[in-house]
């Protein structure tokens, strides 16, 4: 066994658990990149091998969809949607229901992290104007964004990776993931309403936001391109990554919206995280370490290729190292016909359990904190834990039903 590769692996994934390395100003992205550099510089991988280990189609798909989301952010689409909902003259429970449906639906198509980043400040503004406590709405936003993103293969980064690596059908997965996600949105609404028991009134300091104005044509342009993407994804005439890249090219060819602005909203940190983890995981596979770990686990009775074990392990790992690194670790064990939906649903829905379980949760809490709204671990757990238990139970029963019906 290569001790250096194992050491780098332990440091990288230890950093994924801790979110950094004590004493150093490194986040998860920095740790993954340094791990890739350490393996390349030490000669465990050549530069060509390191570059070859990166799944280019997945990276291209991520980039293309980020550009589509950037178009809608710059067009003021997200701001317009939330403000329209807030001025609809409906009560808090009805608005909460509308928010869950909108956030879940948008996250299924435009990635949950982006939806949370764009909607959180406007949601705080709306709550301040209406005299409502922001916390229930913000927690509903984070939870529904996570749940909704499980519905499709483009709802979040780990689903994109799973879809590309396992060559899943976009329409086929929509059936597997769409039903549990739709039912899960109902769970989110019920849990938030039950948790706060009508205690929605509260004070919140007025918020002054400097956000892009609503540009009808730019938003419509982004939506039309997104609709075209979905049609081509369903038809599967062209590889998804090429469709997404073409969409990005169309949107950047603009007379009004500078490409610098659009590219400035691309999540380069996430792309670098993917790059680093691809290299580290490839080195682990090549060294034989991954095989030894699988044998060790199997020797204790845990067959990770079995859907049940894969489901449970994914839930645990996703809350330890975050869902993207967890999925990268478990993909080599994804041999069962239902492995793709199992990994996608379990890793995504597990993100609601803890505050640090998903980037979407952290984005909502961080953005809200900057506007004077504090949400702690306990308050999140009161919503996150029951939502996670309920949605995972629905997903497990649904997948079990599919397997009994001959789908796996």
Phi and psi in degrees as a GROMACS rama.xvg file:
@    title "Ramachandran Plot"
@    xaxis  label "Phi"
@    yaxis  label "Psi"
@TYPE xy
-79.5957  108.891  UNK-2
-63.3343  -35.5283  UNK-3
-66.1566  -45.4561  UNK-4
-62.2906  -42.6667  UNK-5
-63.7246  -40.215  UNK-6
-63.2026  -44.7298  UNK-7
-62.8909  -42.6552  UNK-8
-58.8384  -46.6753  UNK-9
-65.1066  -39.802  UNK-10
-66.5094  -44.4627  UNK-11
-63.4149  -49.9261  UNK-12
-77.2696  -23.9712  UNK-13
-65.3628  -39.521  UNK-14
-66.0332  -33.1174  UNK-15
-63.1578  -37.7342  UNK-16
-68.8338  -46.6158  UNK-17
-81.3678  -19.0345  UNK-18
82.6186  5.49994  UNK-19
172.252  -176.239  UNK-20
-116.397  123.095  UNK-21
-52.0883  130.343  UNK-22
91.1281  -9.74583  UNK-23
-122.702  147.188  UNK-24
-89.1994  63.8916  UNK-25
-118.266  133.328  UNK-26
-99.7483  -173.518  UNK-27
-60.2892  -38.6007  UNK-28
-63.7157  -46.1498  UNK-29
-61.6468  -39.1196  UNK-30
-65.4  -45.42  UNK-31
-62.297  -41.6086  UNK-32
-66.2386  -43.497  UNK-33
-63.91  -36.8085  UNK-34
-61.7765  -43.1452  UNK-35
-63.7905  -41.6832  UNK-36
-64.3205  -43.2041  UNK-37
-61.3029  -38.8653  UNK-38
-71.9322  -32.0929  UNK-39
-78.5502  -47.3682  UNK-40
-63.453  -34.9625  UNK-41
-75.9301  -8.02561  UNK-42
88.8012  2.40959  UNK-43
-65.9654  -30.1891  UNK-44
-132.891  139.334  UNK-45
-76.9784  165.955  UNK-46
-59.2361  -40.0517  UNK-47
-64.5666  -41.1863  UNK-48
-65.7114  -40.7493  UNK-49
-63.0229  -46.562  UNK-50
-65.5533  -37.1621  UNK-51
-68.9594  -20.4657  UNK-52
-79.191  -15.0177  UNK-53
-78.3181  127.663  UNK-54
-79.5098  92.6377  UNK-55
-60.0211  -44.6357  UNK-56
-55.8047  -40.2154  UNK-57
-65.5283  -42.8711  UNK-58
-63.282  -40.4452  UNK-59
-66.7226  -42.0392  UNK-60
-61.097  -45.9429  UNK-61
-57.349  -49.4085  UNK-62
-60.4989  -47.9116  UNK-63
-59.8345  -43.9405  UNK-64
-69.9883  -30.0238  UNK-65
-65.0338  -36.9746  UNK-66
-66.0111  -40.4325  UNK-67
-61.2651  -44.4095  UNK-68
-63.6752  -38.7621  UNK-69
-62.5231  -39.5974  UNK-70
-57.3785  -45.4362  UNK-71
-71.5764  -32.9187  UNK-72
-65.9738  -46.7695  UNK-73
-68.5801  -26.6221  UNK-74
-79.3232  -3.05123  UNK-75
74.9459  16.4411  UNK-76
-63.903  -47.9165  UNK-77
-62.0515  -42.1552  UNK-78
-61.4699  -43.9211  UNK-79
-62.2459  -42.4182  UNK-80
-61.7178  -48.4231  UNK-81
-67.2492  -42.3785  UNK-82
-66.126  -37.4859  UNK-83
-63.0624  -40.9758  UNK-84
-64.3367  -40.6601  UNK-85
-70.4921  -22.1138  UNK-86
-105.229  16.2242  UNK-87
-77.5075  -6.54907  UNK-88
74.14  26.515  UNK-89
-105.694  162.828  UNK-90
-75.7411  174.038  UNK-91
-63.2436  -38.367  UNK-92
-67.8125  -40.5547  UNK-93
-67.3304  -40.6315  UNK-94
-65.9653  -37.2587  UNK-95
-61.3818  -41.7748  UNK-96
-63.6653  -43.0328  UNK-97
-63.3354  -39.7368  UNK-98
-63.5314  -44.001  UNK-99
-61.1554  -44.5255  UNK-100
-66.3231  -45.76  UNK-101
-66.7307  -48.8881  UNK-102
-63.5671  -40.922  UNK-103
-66.5272  -42.7636  UNK-104
-65.7218  -44.9217  UNK-105
-65.9544  -36.8455  UNK-106
-67.3096  -29.8732  UNK-107
-66.777  -23.2526  UNK-108
-111.756  -25.2209  UNK-109
-125.67  12.69  UNK-110
77.5228  127.451  UNK-111
-63.2254  -37.3449  UNK-112
-61.8373  -43.0526  UNK-113
-65.9276  -42.296  UNK-114
-60.467  -45.1597  UNK-115
-65.2147  -41.6619  UNK-116
-61.7515  -40.306  UNK-117
-81.1364  -32.3487  UNK-118
-90.9979  -26.2106  UNK-119
-57.9284  -52.5963  UNK-120
-60.6409  -39.4607  UNK-121
-68.2068  -35.2134  UNK-122
-65.5405  -40.6762  UNK-123
-62.3555  -41.95  UNK-124
-59.7907  -45.6284  UNK-125
-63.4764  -43.7521  UNK-126
-63.2196  -38.707  UNK-127
-62.8857  -41.104  UNK-128
-68.3688  -33.1085  UNK-129
-96.302  -0.383917  UNK-130
71.9168  33.938  UNK-131
-111.215  153.474  UNK-132
-68.1575  128.747  UNK-133
-72.4513  -29.336  UNK-134
-53.5932  -50.6851  UNK-135
-59.4949  -36.7351  UNK-136
-73.063  -37.6848  UNK-137
-68.1202  -41.0352  UNK-138
-66.4818  -36.8286  UNK-139
-65.8298  -37.9618  UNK-140
-60.3382  -50.986  UNK-141
-62.7083  -46.9771  UNK-142
-65.8184  -44.4186  UNK-143
-70.423  -31.4325  UNK-144
-64.7649  -42.1234  UNK-145
-64.8537  -47.9766  UNK-146
-65.0947  -46.8229  UNK-147
-61.5444  -34.6418  UNK-148
-67.2709  -18.5749  UNK-149
-73.3589  -12.012  UNK-150
-72.6072  -26.3842  UNK-151
-133.091  171.262  UNK-152
-84.0966  3.58713  UNK-153
-123.17  11.211  UNK-154
-75.9295  -22.7513  UNK-155
-159.016  164.381  UNK-156
-59.6813  -40.8369  UNK-157
-67.6581  -34.4141  UNK-158
-67.3356  -38.3393  UNK-159
-60.3054  -43.7911  UNK-160
-63.0056  -45.3493  UNK-161
-62.7209  -45.3938  UNK-162
-60.8298  -42.2357  UNK-163
-71.5378  -45.384  UNK-164
-66.9117  -36.8526  UNK-165
-101.115  3.70183  UNK-166
54.5669  48.3938  UNK-167
-78.4767  147.641  UNK-168
-74.4914  133.161  UNK-169
-62.0135  -48.2885  UNK-170
-68.1269  -37.8346  UNK-171
-62.7305  -44.2643  UNK-172
-68.7849  -31.4266  UNK-173
-56.7664  -36.0684  UNK-174
-70.5553  -44.0221  UNK-175
-66.0932  -42.444  UNK-176
-97.2742  -24.7804  UNK-177
-66.407  -42.5408  UNK-178
-64.9702  -51.0913  UNK-179
-60.6807  -35.3339  UNK-180
-67.4058  -43.2783  UNK-181
-63.0527  -45.9197  UNK-182
-65.1759  -34.508  UNK-183
-64.9575  -33.2973  UNK-184
-63.0754  -35.383  UNK-185
-63.9194  -38.2139  UNK-186
-62.05  -42.4702  UNK-187
-58.3195  -48.7568  UNK-188
-60.9089  -46.3798  UNK-189
-61.7873  -44.5907  UNK-190
-65.1913  -44.9717  UNK-191
-65.1021  -44.653  UNK-192
-62.0553  -43.4025  UNK-193
-68.3798  -35.7593  UNK-194
-66.6275  -41.4454  UNK-195
-96.444  -10.2025  UNK-196
42.8469  49.6754  UNK-197
79.1637  0.560015  UNK-198
-85.5874  68.3616  UNK-199
-98.5668  -20.5005  UNK-200
-70.2957  142.696  UNK-201
178.459  169.238  UNK-202
-100.141  146.648  UNK-203
-150.187  132.883  UNK-204
-61.7711  140.632  UNK-205
-55.6916  144.9  UNK-206
-117.919  130.035  UNK-207
-109.647  114.972  UNK-208
-109.681  142.024  UNK-209
-109.389  86.7135  UNK-210
-117.268  155.78  UNK-211
-59.5035  137.503  UNK-212
-67.78  158.368  UNK-213
-72.5458  121.567  UNK-214
-113.189  107.513  UNK-215
-59.1603  -46.6536  UNK-216
-67.9629  -42.9846  UNK-217
-64.0799  -38.655  UNK-218
-67.6551  -43.8254  UNK-219
-62.4734  -39.2599  UNK-220
-60.7572  -44.9085  UNK-221
-63.0782  -40.6847  UNK-222
-68.0097  -38.811  UNK-223
-64.349  -42.1831  UNK-224
-64.2721  -41.2153  UNK-225
-62.1521  -42.5364  UNK-226
-61.4267  -41.6756  UNK-227
-62.2716  -40.1294  UNK-228
-57.3804  -48.8753  UNK-229
-62.7427  -41.3359  UNK-230
-60.8482  -46.5564  UNK-231
-69.1422  -33.6987  UNK-232
-63.0239  -41.7046  UNK-233
-70.4434  -38.7742  UNK-234
-73.349  -30.1793  UNK-235
58.8583  38.1916  UNK-236
-78.043  -32.223  UNK-237
-128.633  143.307  UNK-238
-51.8622  139.401  UNK-239
-56.6904  -38.697  UNK-240
-64.7948  -34.7233  UNK-241
-72.1412  -35.9502  UNK-242
-62.6724  -46.6784  UNK-243
-64.5279  -39.6131  UNK-244
-66.3572  -39.3082  UNK-245
-64.3737  -39.6892  UNK-246
-61.7612  -41.9806  UNK-247
-62.1272  -41.3275  UNK-248
-63.6784  -41.4313  UNK-249
-61.5841  -44.9985  UNK-250
-71.1738  -31.9542  UNK-251
-78.419  -14.3056  UNK-252
-86.5127  80.5538  UNK-253
-134.121  146.912  UNK-254
-89.2553  -17.1232  UNK-255
-108.451  -35.5944  UNK-256
-107.277  113.952  UNK-257
-65.2582  137.441  UNK-258
-62.0029  -29.2711  UNK-259
-60.5444  -39.6822  UNK-260
-66.4013  -44.8409  UNK-261
-63.671  -48.9687  UNK-262
-66.6636  -25.5805  UNK-263
-66.6648  -20.9374  UNK-264
-96.8295  -0.468644  UNK-265
-70.9266  136.327  UNK-266
-82.5615  81.2816  UNK-267
-65.485  -29.8376  UNK-268
-59.1042  -44.5681  UNK-269
-66.1947  -40.0665  UNK-270
-62.5419  -40.3165  UNK-271
-68.4107  -37.3403  UNK-272
-58.7827  -47.4123  UNK-273
-57.6836  -47.0892  UNK-274
-56.8255  -49.8637  UNK-275
-62.4003  -42.8483  UNK-276
-69.7079  -34.4533  UNK-277
-57.9443  -45.4996  UNK-278
-67.21  -47.333  UNK-279
-60.9628  -46.6686  UNK-280
-66.288  -33.9042  UNK-281
-64.6503  -43.0538  UNK-282
-62.6583  -38.9705  UNK-283
-63.6409  -42.7705  UNK-284
-63.6209  -45.6852  UNK-285
-66.2972  -31.4156  UNK-286
-77.0902  -14.1859  UNK-287
88.4849  -2.38396  UNK-288
-63.1186  -42.5403  UNK-289
-60.9512  -43.3692  UNK-290
-61.4239  -40.3646  UNK-291
-65.0843  -39.899  UNK-292
-65.4485  -41.0963  UNK-293
-63.7918  -42.8633  UNK-294
-63.1852  -39.8616  UNK-295
-63.7513  -42.8508  UNK-296
-67.3257  -43.2502  UNK-297
-62.8672  -34.1227  UNK-298
-64.4327  -19.5368  UNK-299
-96.8535  12.0082  UNK-300
92.8622  4.81235  UNK-301
-103.415  105.184  UNK-302
-93.5928  100.503  UNK-303
-70.3055  -11.4115  UNK-304
-81.6825  -12.395  UNK-305
-79.2278  134.469  UNK-306
-53.7979  -39.0334  UNK-307
-63.7677  -48.234  UNK-308
-66.2043  -39.0732  UNK-309
-63.9249  -41.8181  UNK-310
-59.702  -52.4542  UNK-311
-65.8576  -41.8423  UNK-312
-64.355  -39.4851  UNK-313
-62.3805  -41.3173  UNK-314
-60.0912  -46.9907  UNK-315
-66.907  -50.5631  UNK-316
-62.7635  -35.958  UNK-317
-63.1885  -29.6769  UNK-318
-89.0931  -10.3731  UNK-319
-92.6059  -50.9719  UNK-320
-113.562  1.01118  UNK-321
87.5061  156.812  UNK-322
-70.4795  -36.4583  UNK-323
-63.8825  -51.8708  UNK-324
-60.8288  -35.9271  UNK-325
-62.3577  -45.4187  UNK-326
-63.8531  -40.4328  UNK-327
-62.3997  -36.3038  UNK-328
-69.5836  -36.2014  UNK-329
-91.8895  -15.5488  UNK-330
-55.1123  -38.8199  UNK-331
-61.7809  -18.5401  UNK-332
-94.8241  2.99495  UNK-333
-86.0761  78.5835  UNK-334
-105.51  -24.1349  UNK-335
-70.017  147.056  UNK-336
-55.8606  -27.179  UNK-337
-96.4163  7.12899  UNK-338
-60.3307  -39.1299  UNK-339
-60.6895  -57.8492  UNK-340
-59.1438  -36.9622  UNK-341
-60.4142  -50.0901  UNK-342
-64.3765  -44.239  UNK-343
-64.2788  -47.9132  UNK-344
-70.1457  -46.0216  UNK-345
-66.108  -45.4486  UNK-346
-67.4645  -34.4004  UNK-347
-77.6493  -48.9158  UNK-348
-67.5385  -27.3714  UNK-349
-66.0961  -19.079  UNK-350
-64.9014  -17.1865  UNK-351
-83.9259  -11.5059  UNK-352
-61.4516  -51.9935  UNK-353
-118.693  159.742  UNK-354
-59.498  -35.5661  UNK-355
-90.628  8.82786  UNK-356
-70.413  -23.2363  UNK-357
-148.533  153.264  UNK-358
-63.8225  -33.4114  UNK-359
-58.6198  -43.7822  UNK-360
-59.0918  -47.1666  UNK-361
-66.0789  -36.0848  UNK-362
-62.5056  -46.613  UNK-363
-61.8806  -47.2562  UNK-364
-65.6759  -41.6223  UNK-365
-66.2584  -46.7994  UNK-366
-62.7496  -41.9402  UNK-367
-65.4611  -40.2512  UNK-368
-60.7013  -35.6475  UNK-369
-67.5388  -19.8543  UNK-370
-103.803  14.3076  UNK-371
87.6286  11.5509  UNK-372
-109.174  116.012  UNK-373
-101.323  129.196  UNK-374
-128.079  118.909  UNK-375
-98.3371  -179.067  UNK-376
-59.5232  -44.6217  UNK-377
-64.7869  -45.1802  UNK-378
-64.2233  -38.844  UNK-379
-65.7051  -42.008  UNK-380
-62.3564  -33.4788  UNK-381
-61.2084  -28.3978  UNK-382
-98.6041  -45.5354  UNK-383
-62.862  -42.2198  UNK-384
-65.8867  -52.5881  UNK-385
-64.6253  -33.7733  UNK-386
-63.6302  -43.3358  UNK-387
-64.3484  -46.232  UNK-388
-61.4121  -45.6852  UNK-389
-65.1913  -45.9078  UNK-390
-71.7553  -36.8376  UNK-391
-67.0372  -36.2446  UNK-392
-64.1317  -42.9531  UNK-393
-61.9297  -45.9781  UNK-394
-62.6645  -43.298  UNK-395
-63.2224  -44.0532  UNK-396
-65.0553  -40.0278  UNK-397
-64.5105  -45.8665  UNK-398
-66.4675  -36.575  UNK-399
-63.3134  -41.6849  UNK-400
-62.7835  -40.1259  UNK-401
-62.4456  -42.8476  UNK-402
-65.0718  -37.5656  UNK-403
-68.5104  -30.2175  UNK-404
-81.9008  0.546185  UNK-405
97.1748  9.22715  UNK-406
-81.6602  -6.72306  UNK-407
